[in-house]
Amino acid sequence: MTKKTVTRGIVCTLFGAVLISSIMNSTTKLAFTQQKEKPAEQVYKNIQALKGIPALQLRPTMTFIAGSLGVSCEHCHINPWESDVKSAKQIARRHIQMTQSINNENFGGKMVITCNTCHQGRPVPPSIPSIAQAAWLKSENKSEAVKSSGALPTVDQVFERYTQAAGGKTAVEKLKTRVLKGSLTSYNAMTKPVPLSFEIYEAPNKRLVIINTPNGSSSQGFNGINGWISSPVEKREMTAEELSQFKHSAELYKIIKLKESYTQKRVIGIERVGAREAYVIEVTPNDGKSEKLFFDVQTGLLIRERVESETALGAIVEETDFEDYREVEGVKLPFTIRLSKLDSGLIRKFTEVRFNVPMDESKFNMPVTK
């Protein structure tokens, strides 16, 4: 990977995420709207088995394949990415066509049989059953699901308990501005993790995120009217979808506005998250994606968020774990946030959290080109 490889930093606040693209080469510097509107073969080179899918779907679809096989991009690709040198790429194309054919002929085109059906995280799927799969042994295994000894609480009860555990409505409503600083470390199978520093500044209906990378600082902001992105190689306004996500992340009072954040919500059971037991609430946000929120049975705090997204070959999942809750001015916040995806991981550690800091509104405007 060269220095011009795409560097991506994701900084998550309590519920939101913001994506900052910093260093982009000529191949990957594609407008978001172009990827959304055009098929993959019109944006990328040498697309064969996945012709017709939206260009924006190509990357998550590749993530689905890599996660299903437990490999990195380099298992099939070399630089340039369109090269067909590796035989694994040819095999992947045949297997995509095979699963598509099975699903079309047997399941009405629904992606029931996928790469993960056979591979289960292994490059070569096993053809011989292991002893561990035997029924007499499986019956001894403990499920992640936990049987409830009584009636489950309602959604409103879980949300209200979370609000109280986080400090209560009165304490949260006193928050007018917020400053967060810390370190960001990204993990994947292709590059060594390099800690980066970040800063987040928030005011009502305004937000600024700055990430310092080896290639320079990248920032993304919203001044109440316009959203913008500024990096060493580009300066532009956000797309409508980027701005919607960024504004959603900027909400200072999300803790006390859970009801308004989701169109549908229901408690579906109790599951274990590590050593903790958590009430699981299945929710549907305004963007229509399927999400699950996990609230600690004992403390009432949010400890995990799981988001499911569809790709051309099947669904992929990403999980965000909220850890090390600390109280700052009467409000509890997670000081460590872990994002786990099929192809990468991200750990954010906050070293400084301050509320009600005076802020000049010009801070949220796009930087002026010198």
C-alpha positions, 0 to 999 in steps of 0.5 A: 500500500502506498502513501496515497492509499485511502485513509479513512477515519471514523469517529463515533460519538454516543450514537453517531458516526462520521466518515472523513476521507483524507488521502484519495488517489485518482482511482478512488477519488470518485464522487459519492453521487456518481457511485450512487447513481451509476452501476459498478462497471461504469465507475470501476474497471474490470467488473464482471460477475457483479455487473449492474449493482450500484457502484456504492455497493461494491465496497461493502460487497467486497467486505462481505466476501472478505469477511465470509472467507476470513481474508483481506483484499490481497487474497484476490487482488494486487495493485492495480485492483483490476488485475486478474493475475491471482487465480483466487479472483477467477475462483471468486467470480465462478463462486459468485455466479454459482451462488446466484444461480442456486438462489435464482433457481431455488429461492426466487433470487433471494440471497439465502445461499451465500459465501458464508454458508460454506466458508464460515470464516475459512478460505477453504470450506471444510468438507468433513464434519468435525466432532465438535458438531456432534449433537451430544456435544452441541447440547452442552454448549451455552447459547448467547441468548439468555432465558428471561425468568420473568416478563421483559420490560417495555421499550419505554422502560428500557429507554427511561432507565438508560436516560436516568443511568446516564445522568437524567433528563435535567443534567443532559438538558444543561449541556449546550456545547461539548468538546471531545479529544482523544486517540483513534486507532484503526485495524485491518489485515493490510496495514499496521495500526497507527494511532491518530489524534482527533478533536470534536466540537459540538454546539446546538445544530453545529459540529466540527470533527478534526482528524490528524493523519500522517498526511495532514489534518482532515476536517468535516463540519456543519455550521447550521446551514452548510455541511463541508469536507476539507482534506489535504486533497479536496475541499467540497460541500457534503452530499445530501446523504453525508449531511444527513448522517453528520447532522444526525451525529451532531445531536447533543441530547440523543440520550433523552430523545431515543423515542424520536430517533426510531420509527419502529422499536421493540424489546426482543429478549436478553443476550450476553455481551461479554460477561454482561446480560443485556436487554435487546431492542430491535429498532428501525431508524429513519434510514431504514437499516436494521439495528439492535441496541443492547442495554446492560440489565444491571446498569441500564447503560447502552453497551452495544449497537449492532447495525445490519446492512444489505449488500449484493451478496448478503447482509453484513453486520458491524458492532459498536461497543461502548465501554469505560463509562465515566461521569462528567458534570453529572452525565455518564459517557463511554470513554472507549468505543470499539467499532468492529466490522468484517474487514476492519476495526476501530478503537476510540479512546477519549482523553478529554471531555468538556461541556459548556465551553464557549465557542466562536460560531465561525469555528464551524465554517469551511476553512478559507483556502490560502 
